[in-house]
Amino acid sequence: MNAKLVLFLLVFPVTLWAQGFSGLGAQVDGFATPAPNPVFDFPEDHGPHPDFRIEWWYVTANLQGADGQDYGLQWTLFRTALAPGEAAGWRSPQVWFAHAAVTTPKAHFASERFARGGIGQAGVEAAPFHAWIDEWALSGADFDRLDLKARGADFGFDMTLDALGPLVFHGADGYSVKSREGQASYYYSQPFFDIEGKLILPEGTVPVSGKAWLDREWSSQPLSENQTGWDWFSLSFDDGAKLMGFLLRQNDGTTFSASTWITSEGEAVTLPADAFRAVALEKHRIAGREIPTSWQVTLPERGINVTVAALNPNSWMDLSIPYWEGPVRISGSHAGKGYLEMTGYE
């Protein structure tokens, strides 16, 4: 076991480690909680919020090589806190970990990193923007043009992202409700990135280009104690419109859903609770679990009735906290590409 993983096991909150993402439903006292009617302050809010328990900077991308081959890319930096606030050196209560992945139709590569805050190994600076853990980094003079890089044992990438549209705020102006009990997060996205660069794969270096989506979210208890995981969709249609929608699965078999419709011009429309519907069509057995990798997604008020299917059903993130994440293809009333993340499947 590598030394960084040993350190991570020592400092990572025990309940979250044991329960995976469902641990986000556990209440921890002392942390700040999201409140309605947020007022965001940029570029400051692109940086960390150490008084909140959990936070992430999350990039997904659909890519294509010169030969038409499809690929997917993920890079995520997570911050989680043992206690609110920040301190210098080893007294810092902040813990950082990161995931990187590349997906092809036939292969899925994933890697992770761990770090303790306060010692310079990982962190985020708002302006100029710099998010890093070891040599993995997302950085740029501002949030509109970013460089992204990571390397795993058998893959890597070096990319440039250019924003062609505005930031999008989910829920009520960025206050995103996650349960009927009222749990919430602050949540905004930049879903209008063009991305290009190179993938480093076992067969060699592949120049690629495509579209990327960046999510920013922070909270202290984003799930309720009755929720076990989520199915999150970011869908980009060929006509330029986009849809973010998620299902949060309850212990009793019901779900709570929320969604945002995004026009091609960047106008965000928050849809009523449970307007977004996703029903599993096919399941794929991977890592001893039955994972739904084909879905029927409907949004009647926007005329959406589509099948969302995985580019590679084996896109299992076999990491310390395992989950499924990969690129998807959209067909039916609308065509397009997107990304799907599914957590909490046992």
C-alpha contacts under 8 A as a table, 3 or more apart, distances in Angstrom:
res1	aa1	res2	aa2	distance
1	M	5	L	6.70
1	M	6	V	6.89
2	N	5	L	5.43
2	N	6	V	6.46
3	A	6	V	5.06
3	A	7	L	6.28
4	K	7	L	5.11
4	K	8	F	6.15
4	K	113	R	7.89
4	K	114	F	6.07
4	K	115	A	6.90
5	L	8	F	4.91
5	L	9	L	6.14
5	L	114	F	6.57
6	V	9	L	5.20
6	V	10	L	6.35
7	L	10	L	5.13
7	L	11	V	6.42
7	L	115	A	7.96
7	L	116	R	7.97
8	F	11	V	5.33
8	F	12	F	5.64
8	F	95	V	7.84
8	F	114	F	6.16
8	F	115	A	6.91
8	F	116	R	7.50
9	L	12	F	5.51
11	V	82	L	7.68
11	V	95	V	7.42
12	F	16	L	7.72
12	F	17	W	6.78
12	F	82	L	7.41
12	F	95	V	7.01
13	P	16	L	5.55
13	P	17	W	6.25
13	P	82	L	6.45
14	V	17	W	5.12
14	V	18	A	6.12
15	T	18	A	5.22
15	T	19	Q	6.07
15	T	23	G	5.96
15	T	26	A	7.84
16	L	19	Q	5.27
16	L	20	G	5.48
16	L	21	F	6.80
16	L	22	S	7.34
16	L	23	G	4.25
16	L	24	L	6.64
17	W	20	G	5.39
17	W	23	G	7.45
17	W	321	I	7.28
18	A	23	G	7.58
19	Q	22	S	5.50
19	Q	23	G	4.97
20	G	23	G	5.71
20	G	321	I	5.51
20	G	322	P	7.63
20	G	344	G	7.13
21	F	24	L	5.71
21	F	228	T	7.70
21	F	229	G	6.49
21	F	321	I	7.58
21	F	343	T	6.63
21	F	344	G	6.33
22	S	25	G	5.87
22	S	223	L	7.59
22	S	227	Q	6.83
22	S	228	T	4.90
22	S	229	G	5.69
22	S	344	G	6.34
23	G	26	A	5.50
24	L	27	Q	7.92
24	L	220	S	7.86
24	L	221	Q	5.64
24	L	222	P	6.16
24	L	223	L	5.65
24	L	224	S	7.86
25	G	221	Q	5.69
25	G	222	P	6.57
25	G	223	L	4.34
25	G	224	S	4.62
25	G	225	E	4.49
25	G	226	N	7.43
25	G	227	Q	6.84
26	A	221	Q	6.64
26	A	223	L	7.86
26	A	224	S	7.43
26	A	225	E	6.01
27	Q	220	S	7.89
27	Q	221	Q	6.09
28	V	31	F	7.01
28	V	220	S	7.67
28	V	221	Q	7.75
30	G	83	A	7.44
30	G	84	P	6.75
31	F	51	D	5.70
31	F	52	F	5.43
31	F	53	R	6.28
31	F	83	A	7.29
31	F	84	P	5.51
31	F	220	S	6.37
32	A	51	D	5.61
32	A	52	F	5.25
32	A	53	R	7.84
32	A	84	P	7.83
32	A	219	S	7.93
32	A	220	S	6.72
33	T	52	F	6.86
33	T	219	S	6.33
33	T	220	S	5.81
33	T	221	Q	7.65
34	P	175	Y	7.29
34	P	184	A	6.36
34	P	185	S	5.79
34	P	186	Y	6.41
34	P	219	S	6.30
34	P	220	S	7.81
35	A	38	P	6.62
35	A	175	Y	7.18
36	P	172	A	7.54
36	P	175	Y	5.88
37	N	172	A	7.23
37	N	173	D	6.89
37	N	175	Y	6.99
38	P	173	D	7.00
38	P	174	G	6.85
38	P	175	Y	6.65
40	F	45	D	6.48
41	D	44	E	5.62
41	D	45	D	5.56
42	F	45	D	5.29
42	F	46	H	6.59
43	P	46	H	5.50
43	P	47	G	7.45
43	P	126	A	5.87
43	P	127	A	6.38
43	P	143	F	7.96
44	E	47	G	5.60
44	E	126	A	5.49
44	E	127	A	7.40
45	D	48	P	7.06
45	D	49	H	7.77
45	D	126	A	7.22
46	H	126	A	5.40
46	H	129	F	7.61
46	H	143	F	7.89
46	H	216	R	7.80
47	G	124	V	5.68
47	G	125	E	5.50
47	G	126	A	4.34
47	G	129	F	7.71
48	P	55	E	7.59
48	P	124	V	6.19
48	P	125	E	7.52
48	P	126	A	7.81
49	H	52	F	5.86
49	H	55	E	7.62
49	H	218	W	7.57
50	P	53	R	7.17
50	P	81	A	7.21
50	P	84	P	5.94
50	P	85	G	4.99
50	P	86	E	6.26
50	P	94	Q	7.34
51	D	83	A	7.91
51	D	84	P	4.35
51	D	85	G	4.93
52	F	55	E	7.51
52	F	81	A	7.45
52	F	84	P	6.37
52	F	218	W	6.87
52	F	219	S	5.64
52	F	220	S	5.19
53	R	79	R	7.95
53	R	80	T	5.48
53	R	81	A	5.02
53	R	82	L	7.57
53	R	83	A	7.50
53	R	84	P	6.90
53	R	218	W	7.76
53	R	219	S	6.20
53	R	220	S	4.37
53	R	221	Q	7.58
54	I	78	F	7.39
54	I	79	R	5.71
54	I	80	T	4.48
54	I	81	A	6.61
54	I	218	W	5.68
54	I	219	S	5.60
54	I	220	S	5.78
55	E	78	F	5.80
55	E	79	R	5.15
55	E	80	T	6.50
55	E	216	R	7.67
55	E	217	E	5.65
55	E	218	W	4.11
55	E	219	S	6.52
56	W	76	T	6.84
56	W	77	L	5.62
56	W	78	F	4.46
56	W	79	R	6.19
56	W	215	D	7.75
56	W	216	R	5.92
56	W	217	E	5.67
56	W	218	W	6.58
57	W	76	T	5.64
57	W	77	L	5.30
57	W	78	F	6.67
57	W	214	L	7.14
57	W	215	D	6.05
57	W	216	R	5.14
57	W	217	E	7.20
58	Y	74	Q	7.59
58	Y	75	W	6.09
58	Y	76	T	4.41
58	Y	77	L	6.60
58	Y	214	L	5.39
58	Y	215	D	4.96
58	Y	216	R	6.49
59	V	73	L	7.90
59	V	74	Q	5.60
59	V	75	W	5.14
59	V	76	T	6.11
59	V	212	A	6.85
59	V	213	W	5.74
59	V	214	L	4.43
59	V	215	D	6.51
60	T	72	G	7.38
60	T	73	L	5.56
60	T	74	Q	4.50
60	T	75	W	6.63
60	T	212	A	5.63
60	T	213	W	5.44
60	T	214	L	6.57
60	T	339	Y	6.99
61	A	72	G	5.65
61	A	73	L	5.08
61	A	74	Q	6.59
61	A	195	I	7.72
61	A	210	G	7.05
61	A	211	K	5.61
61	A	212	A	4.02
61	A	213	W	6.23
61	A	327	P	7.80
61	A	339	Y	7.71
62	N	70	D	7.44
62	N	71	Y	6.11
62	N	72	G	4.81
62	N	73	L	6.68
62	N	210	G	5.71
62	N	211	K	5.60
62	N	212	A	6.43
62	N	327	P	6.53
62	N	337	K	7.12
62	N	338	G	6.96
62	N	339	Y	7.82
63	L	70	D	5.85
63	L	71	Y	4.94
63	L	72	G	5.78
63	L	73	L	7.52
63	L	195	I	7.99
63	L	208	V	5.97
63	L	209	S	5.27
63	L	210	G	4.39
63	L	211	K	6.67
64	Q	67	D	7.88
64	Q	68	G	5.74
64	Q	69	Q	5.45
64	Q	70	D	4.59
64	Q	71	Y	5.87
64	Q	208	V	5.30
64	Q	209	S	5.64
64	Q	210	G	6.14
65	G	68	G	5.27
65	G	69	Q	5.18
65	G	70	D	6.64
65	G	71	Y	7.81
65	G	206	V	6.74
65	G	207	P	6.03
65	G	208	V	4.55
65	G	209	S	6.83
66	A	69	Q	7.34
66	A	207	P	7.19
66	A	208	V	6.88
70	D	104	T	6.53
70	D	105	P	7.17
71	Y	102	V	7.11
71	Y	103	T	5.52
71	Y	104	T	4.80
71	Y	105	P	7.24
71	Y	327	P	7.67
72	G	102	V	5.57
72	G	103	T	4.77
72	G	104	T	6.56
72	G	326	G	6.65
72	G	327	P	5.44
73	L	100	A	7.65
73	L	101	A	5.71
73	L	102	V	4.60
73	L	103	T	6.36
73	L	326	G	7.94
73	L	327	P	8.00
74	Q	99	H	7.55
74	Q	100	A	5.41
74	Q	101	A	5.03
74	Q	102	V	6.50
75	W	98	A	7.42
75	W	99	H	5.78
75	W	100	A	4.47
75	W	101	A	6.66
75	W	150	A	7.91
76	T	98	A	5.39
76	T	99	H	5.19
76	T	100	A	6.47
77	L	96	W	7.20
77	L	97	F	6.06
77	L	98	A	4.38
77	L	99	H	6.71
77	L	131	A	7.60
77	L	132	W	7.63
77	L	133	I	7.79
78	F	96	W	5.65
78	F	97	F	5.28
78	F	98	A	5.81
79	R	94	Q	6.78
79	R	95	V	5.79
79	R	96	W	4.64
79	R	97	F	6.67
80	T	94	Q	6.01
80	T	95	V	5.30
80	T	96	W	6.39
81	A	84	P	6.41
81	A	93	P	5.64
81	A	94	Q	4.54
81	A	95	V	5.88
82	L	93	P	5.10
82	L	94	Q	6.35
82	L	95	V	7.52
83	A	93	P	5.58
83	A	94	Q	7.58
84	P	93	P	7.23
85	G	93	P	7.24
86	E	92	S	5.46
86	E	93	P	6.41
86	E	94	Q	6.97
86	E	118	G	7.88
87	A	90	W	7.98
87	A	91	R	5.59
87	A	92	S	4.40
87	A	93	P	7.16
87	A	118	G	6.69
88	A	91	R	5.89
88	A	92	S	5.70
88	A	118	G	5.16
88	A	119	I	7.52
89	G	92	S	5.96
89	G	117	G	7.42
89	G	118	G	4.27
89	G	119	I	4.95
90	W	116	R	7.56
90	W	117	G	7.34
90	W	118	G	5.97
90	W	119	I	6.55
91	R	118	G	7.21
92	S	116	R	7.64
92	S	117	G	5.64
92	S	118	G	5.14
93	P	117	G	6.96
94	Q	116	R	6.40
94	Q	117	G	4.87
94	Q	118	G	7.48
95	V	114	F	7.82
95	V	115	A	6.12
95	V	116	R	4.71
95	V	117	G	5.40
96	W	114	F	5.84
96	W	115	A	5.02
96	W	116	R	5.99
96	W	117	G	6.55
96	W	122	A	6.57
96	W	123	G	7.42
96	W	133	I	7.70
97	F	112	E	7.11
97	F	113	R	5.40
97	F	114	F	4.28
97	F	115	A	6.08
97	F	133	I	7.59
98	A	112	E	5.39
98	A	113	R	5.13
98	A	114	F	6.60
98	A	133	I	7.24
99	H	110	A	7.17
99	H	111	S	5.82
99	H	112	E	4.49
99	H	113	R	6.71
100	A	110	A	5.65
100	A	111	S	5.43
100	A	112	E	6.37
100	A	150	A	6.86
100	A	151	R	7.94
100	A	152	G	7.69
101	A	108	H	7.20
101	A	109	F	5.33
101	A	110	A	4.20
101	A	111	S	6.46
102	V	108	H	5.97
102	V	109	F	5.27
102	V	110	A	6.68
102	V	155	F	7.36
102	V	156	G	7.78
103	T	106	K	7.90
103	T	107	A	5.96
103	T	108	H	4.47
103	T	109	F	6.35
103	T	312	N	7.30
103	T	315	S	6.91
103	T	326	G	6.74
103	T	327	P	7.47
104	T	107	A	5.11
104	T	108	H	6.25
104	T	311	L	7.53
104	T	312	N	6.83
105	P	311	L	5.64
105	P	312	N	4.94
106	K	312	N	6.47
107	A	312	N	7.43
107	A	314	N	7.61
107	A	315	S	7.85
108	H	312	N	7.83
108	H	314	N	6.97
108	H	315	S	5.54
108	H	316	W	7.49
109	F	154	D	7.36
109	F	155	F	6.72
110	A	152	G	7.11
110	A	317	M	6.25
110	A	318	D	7.38
110	A	319	L	7.75
111	S	152	G	5.47
111	S	153	A	7.58
111	S	319	L	7.23
112	E	152	G	7.95
112	E	319	L	6.99
113	R	133	I	7.20
114	F	133	I	7.69
115	A	121	Q	6.26
115	A	122	A	6.19
115	A	133	I	7.10
116	R	119	I	7.00
116	R	121	Q	7.26
116	R	122	A	7.35
117	G	120	G	6.94
117	G	121	Q	7.12
117	G	122	A	6.34
117	G	123	G	6.89
118	G	121	Q	7.85
119	I	122	A	7.74
120	G	123	G	7.05
121	Q	132	W	7.83
121	Q	133	I	5.81
121	Q	134	D	5.60
122	A	131	A	7.56
122	A	132	W	5.24
122	A	133	I	4.07
122	A	134	D	6.35
123	G	130	H	7.98
123	G	131	A	5.82
123	G	132	W	5.68
123	G	133	I	6.70
124	V	129	F	7.37
124	V	130	H	5.50
124	V	131	A	4.20
124	V	132	W	6.49
125	E	128	P	6.86
125	E	129	F	5.45
125	E	130	H	5.07
125	E	131	A	6.42
126	A	129	F	4.60
126	A	130	H	6.69
127	A	130	H	7.49
127	A	141	A	7.10
127	A	142	D	6.60
128	P	139	S	7.74
128	P	140	G	6.30
128	P	141	A	4.72
128	P	142	D	5.63
129	F	138	L	7.93
129	F	139	S	5.32
129	F	140	G	5.40
129	F	141	A	6.10
129	F	142	D	5.67
129	F	143	F	6.52
130	H	137	A	7.08
130	H	138	L	5.97
130	H	139	S	4.23
130	H	140	G	6.56
131	A	137	A	5.56
131	A	138	L	5.14
131	A	139	S	6.07
132	W	135	E	6.88
132	W	136	W	5.56
132	W	137	A	4.21
132	W	138	L	6.40
133	I	136	W	5.36
133	I	137	A	6.54
134	D	137	A	7.82
135	E	149	K	7.90
135	E	150	A	7.02
136	W	148	L	7.78
136	W	149	K	5.56
136	W	150	A	4.53
136	W	151	R	7.15
137	A	147	D	7.68
137	A	148	L	5.76
137	A	149	K	5.55
137	A	150	A	6.82
138	L	146	L	6.39
138	L	147	D	5.58
138	L	148	L	4.51
138	L	149	K	6.74
139	S	146	L	5.19
139	S	147	D	5.32
139	S	148	L	6.72
140	G	143	F	6.62
140	G	144	D	7.95
140	G	145	R	5.90
140	G	146	L	4.49
140	G	147	D	6.14
141	A	145	R	7.19
141	A	146	L	7.60
142	D	145	R	6.28
142	D	146	L	7.37
143	F	146	L	6.49
144	D	161	L	7.74
144	D	162	D	5.86
144	D	163	A	4.95
145	R	160	T	7.27
145	R	161	L	5.54
145	R	162	D	4.65
145	R	163	A	6.38
146	L	160	T	5.77
146	L	161	L	5.07
146	L	162	D	6.73
147	D	158	D	7.47
147	D	159	M	5.74
147	D	160	T	4.50
147	D	161	L	6.23
148	L	157	F	7.65
148	L	158	D	5.79
148	L	159	M	5.03
148	L	160	T	6.15
148	L	161	L	7.63
149	K	156	G	7.43
149	K	157	F	5.43
149	K	158	D	4.46
149	K	159	M	6.31
150	A	156	G	5.47
150	A	157	F	5.65
150	A	158	D	6.92
151	R	154	D	7.88
151	R	155	F	5.97
151	R	156	G	4.02
151	R	157	F	6.54
152	G	155	F	5.17
152	G	156	G	5.78
154	D	201	L	6.53
154	D	202	P	6.15
155	F	199	L	7.42
155	F	200	I	5.21
155	F	201	L	4.80
155	F	202	P	6.74
156	G	199	L	5.88
156	G	200	I	4.75
156	G	201	L	6.80
157	F	197	G	7.57
157	F	198	K	5.71
157	F	199	L	4.44
157	F	200	I	5.69
158	D	197	G	5.76
158	D	198	K	5.52
158	D	199	L	6.71
159	M	195	I	6.65
159	M	196	E	5.51
159	M	197	G	4.23
159	M	198	K	6.29
160	T	195	I	5.57
160	T	196	E	5.54
160	T	197	G	6.14
161	L	193	F	5.75
161	L	194	D	5.59
161	L	195	I	4.45
161	L	196	E	6.82
161	L	212	A	7.53
162	D	193	F	5.18
162	D	194	D	5.17
162	D	195	I	6.46
163	A	166	P	7.67
163	A	190	Q	7.44
163	A	192	F	5.50
163	A	193	F	4.31
163	A	194	D	6.37
164	L	192	F	5.39
164	L	193	F	6.01
164	L	194	D	7.10
165	G	190	Q	7.69
165	G	191	P	7.77
165	G	192	F	5.22
165	G	193	F	7.66
165	G	265	E	7.24
165	G	266	G	6.13
166	P	190	Q	6.79
166	P	192	F	7.36
166	P	266	G	5.98
167	L	188	Y	6.90
167	L	189	S	5.72
167	L	190	Q	4.81
167	L	191	P	7.44
167	L	266	G	7.79
168	V	188	Y	5.54
168	V	189	S	5.13
168	V	190	Q	6.18
168	V	191	P	7.50
168	V	262	I	7.86
168	V	266	G	7.12
168	V	267	E	7.63
168	V	268	A	6.16
169	F	172	A	7.72
169	F	173	D	5.42
169	F	174	G	4.49
169	F	187	Y	6.39
169	F	188	Y	4.36
169	F	189	S	6.49
169	F	268	A	7.04
170	H	173	D	6.20
170	H	174	G	4.74
170	H	175	Y	6.71
170	H	176	S	5.88
170	H	187	Y	5.80
170	H	188	Y	5.73
170	H	189	S	7.87
170	H	259	S	7.74
170	H	260	T	6.21
170	H	268	A	7.63
170	H	270	T	6.62
171	G	174	G	5.45
171	G	175	Y	5.24
171	G	176	S	4.26
171	G	177	V	6.68
171	G	187	Y	7.79
171	G	258	A	7.85
171	G	259	S	7.73
171	G	260	T	7.34
171	G	270	T	5.71
172	A	175	Y	5.02
172	A	176	S	6.48
172	A	270	T	7.21
174	G	186	Y	5.40
174	G	187	Y	5.09
174	G	188	Y	5.85
175	Y	184	A	6.75
175	Y	185	S	6.02
175	Y	186	Y	4.96
175	Y	187	Y	6.46
176	S	184	A	5.35
176	S	185	S	5.26
176	S	186	Y	5.96
176	S	187	Y	6.10
177	V	182	G	6.19
177	V	183	Q	5.91
177	V	184	A	4.19
177	V	185	S	6.60
177	V	258	A	7.82
178	K	182	G	6.79
178	K	183	Q	5.38
178	K	184	A	5.11
178	K	185	S	7.42
178	K	222	P	6.37
178	K	223	L	6.24
178	K	224	S	7.91
178	K	248	L	7.44
178	K	256	F	7.39
178	K	257	S	7.75
178	K	258	A	7.58
179	S	182	G	5.30
179	S	183	Q	5.47
179	S	184	A	7.35
179	S	223	L	6.70
179	S	224	S	6.35
179	S	248	L	7.76
179	S	256	F	6.26
180	R	183	Q	7.61
180	R	256	F	7.37
181	E	224	S	6.88
183	Q	221	Q	6.50
183	Q	222	P	5.44
183	Q	223	L	5.93
183	Q	224	S	6.23
184	A	219	S	6.99
184	A	221	Q	7.35
184	A	222	P	5.24
184	A	223	L	7.52
185	S	217	E	6.58
185	S	218	W	5.69
185	S	219	S	4.69
185	S	220	S	7.77
185	S	221	Q	7.96
185	S	222	P	5.75
186	Y	217	E	5.51
186	Y	218	W	5.50
186	Y	219	S	6.49
187	Y	215	D	7.44
187	Y	216	R	5.75
187	Y	217	E	4.47
187	Y	218	W	6.89
188	Y	215	D	6.19
188	Y	216	R	5.41
188	Y	217	E	6.62
189	S	213	W	7.21
189	S	214	L	5.52
189	S	215	D	4.42
189	S	216	R	5.87
190	Q	193	F	6.96
190	Q	213	W	5.87
190	Q	214	L	5.06
190	Q	215	D	6.54
191	P	212	A	6.54
191	P	213	W	4.12
191	P	214	L	5.97
191	P	215	D	7.88
192	F	211	K	7.29
192	F	212	A	6.82
192	F	213	W	6.46
193	F	211	K	5.73
193	F	212	A	4.96
193	F	213	W	6.23
194	D	209	S	7.66
194	D	210	G	6.01
194	D	211	K	4.77
194	D	212	A	6.13
195	I	209	S	5.51
195	I	210	G	5.28
195	I	211	K	5.50
195	I	212	A	6.09
196	E	207	P	7.67
196	E	208	V	5.65
196	E	209	S	3.99
196	E	210	G	6.36
197	G	207	P	5.75
197	G	208	V	5.61
197	G	209	S	6.43
198	K	205	T	6.44
198	K	206	V	5.38
198	K	207	P	4.32
198	K	208	V	5.62
199	L	205	T	5.65
199	L	206	V	5.10
199	L	207	P	6.44
199	L	208	V	7.08
200	I	204	G	5.93
200	I	205	T	4.54
200	I	206	V	6.43
201	L	204	G	5.15
201	L	205	T	6.07
201	L	206	V	7.49
219	S	222	P	5.75
221	Q	224	S	7.25
223	L	226	N	7.97
223	L	227	Q	6.20
224	S	227	Q	5.49
225	E	228	T	8.00
226	N	250	Q	5.61
226	N	251	N	5.52
227	Q	248	L	6.60
227	Q	249	R	5.55
227	Q	250	Q	4.38
227	Q	251	N	5.96
228	T	248	L	7.55
228	T	249	R	5.81
228	T	250	Q	6.09
228	T	251	N	6.57
228	T	344	G	5.68
229	G	248	L	5.94
229	G	249	R	5.65
229	G	250	Q	7.94
229	G	342	M	7.39
229	G	343	T	5.02
229	G	344	G	4.30
229	G	345	Y	7.32
230	W	246	F	6.80
230	W	247	L	5.49
230	W	248	L	4.41
230	W	249	R	5.87
230	W	341	E	7.78
230	W	342	M	5.68
230	W	343	T	5.42
230	W	344	G	6.88
231	D	246	F	5.51
231	D	247	L	5.16
231	D	248	L	6.64
231	D	340	L	7.12
231	D	341	E	5.76
231	D	342	M	4.48
231	D	343	T	6.72
232	W	244	M	7.65
232	W	245	G	6.04
232	W	246	F	4.29
232	W	247	L	6.53
232	W	340	L	5.65
232	W	341	E	5.11
232	W	342	M	6.42
233	F	243	L	7.73
233	F	244	M	5.72
233	F	245	G	5.28
233	F	246	F	5.99
233	F	338	G	7.23
233	F	339	Y	5.92
233	F	340	L	4.79
233	F	341	E	6.73
234	S	242	K	7.48
234	S	243	L	5.95
234	S	244	M	4.65
234	S	245	G	6.72
234	S	338	G	5.39
234	S	339	Y	5.30
234	S	340	L	6.63
235	L	242	K	5.56
235	L	243	L	5.08
235	L	244	M	6.33
235	L	330	I	7.89
235	L	336	G	7.27
235	L	337	K	6.10
235	L	338	G	4.28
235	L	339	Y	6.60
236	S	240	G	6.83
236	S	241	A	6.26
236	S	242	K	4.48
236	S	243	L	6.59
236	S	336	G	5.69
236	S	337	K	5.52
236	S	338	G	5.63
237	F	240	G	5.58
237	F	241	A	5.50
237	F	242	K	5.89
237	F	330	I	7.83
237	F	334	H	6.50
237	F	335	A	5.68
237	F	336	G	4.25
237	F	337	K	6.58
238	D	241	A	7.43
238	D	334	H	7.49
238	D	335	A	5.84
238	D	336	G	5.01
239	D	264	S	7.50
240	G	263	T	7.04
240	G	264	S	4.53
241	A	261	W	7.61
241	A	262	I	5.72
241	A	263	T	4.62
241	A	264	S	4.59
242	K	261	W	6.13
242	K	262	I	4.91
242	K	263	T	6.43
242	K	264	S	7.26
243	L	259	S	7.13
243	L	260	T	5.83
243	L	261	W	4.85
243	L	262	I	6.00
244	M	259	S	5.37
244	M	260	T	5.20
244	M	261	W	6.70
245	G	257	S	7.13
245	G	258	A	5.76
245	G	259	S	4.07
245	G	260	T	6.47
245	G	276	F	6.35
246	F	257	S	5.45
246	F	258	A	5.77
246	F	259	S	6.48
246	F	276	F	7.65
247	L	255	T	5.99
247	L	256	F	5.64
247	L	257	S	4.46
247	L	258	A	7.07
247	L	277	R	7.96
247	L	278	A	7.61
248	L	255	T	5.36
248	L	256	F	5.07
248	L	257	S	6.15
249	R	253	G	6.76
249	R	254	T	6.28
249	R	255	T	4.59
249	R	256	F	6.67
250	Q	253	G	5.47
250	Q	254	T	5.34
250	Q	255	T	5.53
250	Q	256	F	7.57
251	N	254	T	7.40
256	F	273	A	7.58
256	F	274	D	6.31
257	S	273	A	5.99
257	S	274	D	4.65
257	S	275	A	7.35
257	S	276	F	6.28
257	S	277	R	7.49
258	A	271	L	7.06
258	A	272	P	7.14
258	A	273	A	5.18
258	A	274	D	5.87
258	A	275	A	7.16
258	A	276	F	6.39
259	S	270	T	6.36
259	S	271	L	5.68
259	S	272	P	7.71
259	S	273	A	7.56
259	S	275	A	7.49
259	S	276	F	6.07
260	T	268	A	6.46
260	T	269	V	5.62
260	T	270	T	4.65
260	T	271	L	5.78
261	W	268	A	5.79
261	W	269	V	5.04
261	W	270	T	6.43
261	W	271	L	7.02
262	I	265	E	7.92
262	I	266	G	5.81
262	I	267	E	5.56
262	I	268	A	4.58
262	I	269	V	6.29
263	T	266	G	5.18
263	T	267	E	5.24
263	T	268	A	6.64
264	S	267	E	7.53
271	L	275	A	6.46
271	L	276	F	7.89
272	P	275	A	5.48
273	A	276	F	7.62
274	D	277	R	6.80
275	A	299	L	6.43
276	F	297	V	7.55
276	F	298	T	6.44
276	F	299	L	5.45
277	R	297	V	5.69
277	R	298	T	5.31
277	R	299	L	6.57
278	A	295	W	6.25
278	A	296	Q	5.54
278	A	297	V	4.40
278	A	298	T	6.48
279	V	295	W	5.47
279	V	296	Q	5.21
279	V	297	V	6.59
280	A	283	K	7.41
280	A	292	P	5.68
280	A	293	T	7.54
280	A	294	S	6.07
280	A	295	W	4.43
280	A	296	Q	6.41
281	L	292	P	7.14
281	L	293	T	7.87
281	L	294	S	5.30
281	L	295	W	5.01
281	L	296	Q	6.48
282	E	292	P	5.64
282	E	293	T	6.13
282	E	294	S	5.06
282	E	295	W	7.09
283	K	290	E	5.79
283	K	291	I	5.12
283	K	292	P	4.04
283	K	293	T	5.65
283	K	294	S	6.95
284	H	290	E	5.57
284	H	291	I	5.16
284	H	292	P	6.14
284	H	293	T	6.33
284	H	313	P	6.64
284	H	314	N	8.00
285	R	288	G	6.38
285	R	289	R	5.45
285	R	290	E	4.57
285	R	291	I	6.11
286	I	289	R	5.37
286	I	290	E	6.57
286	I	291	I	7.01
286	I	314	N	6.66
286	I	316	W	7.35
287	A	316	W	7.75
289	R	345	Y	6.84
289	R	346	E	6.08
290	E	345	Y	7.72
291	I	324	W	7.96
291	I	345	Y	7.19
292	P	295	W	7.17
293	T	309	A	5.96
293	T	310	A	5.52
293	T	313	P	5.89
294	S	307	T	6.97
294	S	308	V	5.65
294	S	309	A	4.33
294	S	310	A	6.40
295	W	307	T	5.61
295	W	308	V	5.10
295	W	309	A	6.41
296	Q	305	N	7.09
296	Q	306	V	5.73
296	Q	307	T	4.64
296	Q	308	V	6.28
297	V	304	I	7.30
297	V	305	N	5.84
297	V	306	V	5.36
297	V	307	T	6.23
297	V	308	V	6.93
298	T	303	G	7.82
298	T	304	I	5.14
298	T	305	N	4.47
298	T	306	V	6.49
299	L	302	R	5.73
299	L	303	G	6.21
299	L	304	I	4.81
299	L	305	N	6.63
300	P	303	G	4.86
300	P	304	I	5.80
300	P	305	N	7.37
301	E	304	I	7.67
303	G	333	S	7.34
304	I	333	S	6.02
304	I	334	H	6.84
305	N	332	G	6.27
305	N	333	S	5.41
305	N	334	H	7.46
306	V	330	I	6.38
306	V	331	S	5.43
306	V	332	G	4.45
306	V	333	S	5.70
306	V	334	H	6.41
306	V	335	A	7.91
307	T	330	I	5.72
307	T	331	S	5.33
307	T	332	G	6.10
308	V	328	V	6.18
308	V	329	R	5.68
308	V	330	I	4.77
308	V	331	S	6.79
309	A	328	V	5.24
309	A	329	R	5.37
309	A	330	I	6.68
310	A	313	P	5.37
310	A	326	G	6.85
310	A	327	P	6.08
310	A	328	V	4.31
310	A	329	R	6.37
310	A	340	L	7.99
311	L	326	G	7.35
311	L	327	P	5.72
311	L	328	V	5.18
311	L	329	R	6.44
312	N	315	S	5.91
312	N	326	G	7.23
312	N	327	P	7.55
315	S	324	W	5.89
315	S	325	E	5.83
315	S	326	G	5.48
316	W	322	P	7.41
316	W	323	Y	6.10
316	W	324	W	4.50
316	W	325	E	6.41
317	M	322	P	5.40
317	M	323	Y	5.25
317	M	324	W	5.55
317	M	325	E	6.66
318	D	321	I	7.63
318	D	322	P	5.14
318	D	323	Y	7.12
319	L	322	P	5.00
319	L	323	Y	7.92
322	P	343	T	7.74
323	Y	341	E	7.58
323	Y	342	M	6.10
323	Y	343	T	4.98
323	Y	344	G	7.08
323	Y	345	Y	7.45
324	W	340	L	7.95
324	W	341	E	5.73
324	W	342	M	5.14
324	W	343	T	6.53
325	E	339	Y	7.40
325	E	340	L	5.71
325	E	341	E	4.40
325	E	342	M	6.44
326	G	339	Y	5.75
326	G	340	L	5.69
326	G	341	E	6.79
327	P	337	K	7.39
327	P	338	G	5.78
327	P	339	Y	4.42
327	P	340	L	6.34
328	V	337	K	5.81
328	V	338	G	5.13
328	V	339	Y	5.38
328	V	340	L	6.59
329	R	335	A	7.77
329	R	336	G	6.18
329	R	337	K	4.66
329	R	338	G	6.37
330	I	334	H	6.99
330	I	335	A	4.98
330	I	336	G	4.89
330	I	337	K	5.59
330	I	338	G	7.44
331	S	334	H	5.83
331	S	335	A	4.63
331	S	336	G	6.95
332	G	335	A	6.47
342	M	345	Y	7.57
